[in-house]
Amino acid sequence: MSLEEAARQLKMAVHDGQVAFDCVGLGDLARAQEHAVTLRAAADAAEVALARAIEDMSPEEAQDAGERAVAALEES
């Protein structure tokens, strides 16, 4: 997985966290739990991608790839 995928997964996790939070406020606990589970899956996928990047990239490569990943997500 690339840093772009890690960034995308983290963005999805944030979204699912916000939806889960909103569902709790609405009393829709089943839907909140569903989004909490998908949040966890996205966060786990991001962690795997980041662990792999730590092994495979130099700090300079990580900085360049990270900047590109964030820029690509901001454009979409």
Secondary structure by P-SEA (a helix, b strand, c coil): ccaaaaaaaaaaaaaaaaaaaaaaaacaaaaaaaaaaaaaaaaaaaaaaaaaaaacccaaaaaaaaaaaaaaaaac
